[in-house]
């Protein structure tokens, strides 16, 4: 069945509900859902270029879930549509079936596919360091963006702040910290491993992944 997501239980549905709620606070436009091999991968955009002159890195969040129906699909849908369908499953037990929306949405970042293999560890960073970087960057964005600023100004400020290198990691944009914090991936103290594959960098705390394609390269 390729027109629905089937999660193994209410706990998984609750995890997906929380992840989507956090993702929508950052970008309520779209999420990419890829199912296959018993896994549902849910990608959300934290930052991406908007226009040819925008040099922002592409920063994506990723959570994976067990998908128990054997469905195979690659869809880009409005997160609100999935959240609404999830809301109707609250209180259900056993396997949770979530119908997919009938139509996809369009977004520029969804055509960019992070690699599935070839990852090599390049280091690590403490979750505390990521939390501090996320807090400091968010504070700078809040102080810099004027009241009643339009979307273009907000995007420019966010791009400037989150494109800067993370302290001690000159090839890693600090937006990786913003993504990990805003999507709820940082819980407690842990050493977060960093991996690279081609132009991509991946941070993998215990609760999710942040994938970055930076214009800086490696």
N, C-alpha and C positions, 0 to 999 in steps of 0.2 A: 504494500500500500504506500503510494507516494504522495498522497494528498493530506497526510497527517503526521504528526510527531507522536510517538508512543514512548513515554518515560516509564521507568520501572516502578515508581511509587510516588506518594505525595511529597516525600522529602525532596526528591529530585525536582518536582514541579515547584516547590517553594524556593529552592536554590535558583532555578531559572527565573522565577518571578522577581527575586531580589536583584539578580544580575541585570535584568532588563530595566528595572526601575532606576538603578544607578546609571546604566548606559544612557537612558533617556534624559537624564539631567545634563549630560555632556552633549549629546547629539540625538535628537528625537526623530531624525530623518529615516534611518534605515538600519537594519541588521542583516547580516548574511548568514544563512542557515545551510550547512552542508552536512548531509547524512550519508552514511555508507559504512559497511563493515561493523555495524553495531554501535557506531559512535555518531553523536550529533555535535558538530562544531558550530559555535555561535560567535560570530565576529561582530564587533562594534567599532565605530570610528571615534577616535579621540581627537585627532588632528590630521588634516590632509590638505594638500595644495588646492587652492581655488583659483584657477586661471593660470595661464602660461608663465606669468611673471612671479608667481608665488613659489618660493623655494622652501616652504615648510616641509618638514619630514612627514611621511605617512606613518601614523601611530595607531595601531589597532589593538583592541582588547580581545581576548579569546578565552571562552570557557567551554569545556567539553562535558558531555553527558552521555550516559548509556542510552542507546535508542534500541528498543527491544522488538520492534516489528519487522526489522530488516529493510526499512525504507531506504531508497536511494534518491536523493534530490540535491539540487543546488539552487537556492532561492534567495532573493533579496526582497525583504518585506518591511513594512512599517512596524516598528517595535510596539506601537500602541495596539496594532491588530492582534499580535501574539499575546500581549498583556491582557487584552479584553477576553480572549479565549481562555487564557489561564484562569482568569477570575471566575469563570463558570465551573471550574473543576475544584474549587475550594471545598473541602469537606469530603471529597471523594476518596475511596480507598482502592488498593490494588493498582494495576497499571493505569496510567493517566494518558488519555488520548486528547491531543490538541489539534484540531483541524487547521490546516494552513489557509491563509487568505487566498482568494481566487486569482488575484493579480499581483505582480511584482511592482516594486518602485524602482526608479532610476537614481543612481548616484555614481559619482566619478570614481570613488575609491573601491567599489566592489569588484572592479575588473582587475585589481592588483592582487595576485595570489602569492602569499608567502610560501617558501619552499617547505616541503614535508620532510625532507631529509638533508643530509650533508651538514648538520649542525656540529660545530666544534666549540668546546668551552673556551672562553677567553678571559674568564675572571669571575668576580662576584662582588656584591655590595651588600651591606647590611640593610635590613628592612628599616632600621631607625634612620639611616642615612637617606633612604628614599623618602621616608615620611617628612624629614626636615626639608629636603629639596622641594617636595610637593607643597608644603606649607609656605616656604619662602617665596616660591614662584607664584602661588595663588595670591599671596599678599601683594606682590608687585603688580600683578595684573589688576587687582582691585584698586590699587592706588593710582594706577596709570590711566585706566579707562575713565573718561569723563562721564558725568551724568548724562543720561539720555543719548549715549553714543549709539551710532548705527552699527549694523552687523559688520560692515567693512572695517571699521575702526577696531572693533572688538577682535576680529580675526587677525588684524595686523599686529595688535599688541600681544595676543596669545602666541602668534607665530614667532615674534621676536623673543619672548621670554622662554618658550618651551623648545626653541631650536638651539639654544645655547648648550654647550657641552656640560654634562654632569661633572661636578667636582671630582677630580681624580680619574676621570674617564673621558678623555678628549674626543673619542669617536662616538660617544653615546649621548644623544640629546636629552636634556633634562625633562623633556616631556614624558619620558618613560616613567619617571617618578609620579608625575601628575596622573598618568593613566592607571598605574598600580594603586595609587591612593584613592582616586575617585571611583574606581570600579570595585573597591572593596577587597583587593587582593592581598593587602598587608594586614595581617592579624598576628600580633605578638612579635617577638624578636626571632629573626631567622637570617641566615646568610642566603641571599638571593643569587642564584647562579646566572651568569651572562653567557650567551652563546652567539655565534656568528655563522652565517651561511650566505656567501656572496655579499650582496649589498645590504643584507638584512641582519639585524641584531634582535635577540630575544632575551627577555628577562622572564624567569619562571619561578615566581614565589609559589607557595604551596596551593594557593586558591585559584590560580589562573596563570595566564601568559600575557605578556605585552610584546608585540612585534613592531619593530621600527625599521622603516626603510629611509635611510638618511641621505641627503644630498652630499654629505661630507665623505661618504664612503668609509672604507677601513684602511 
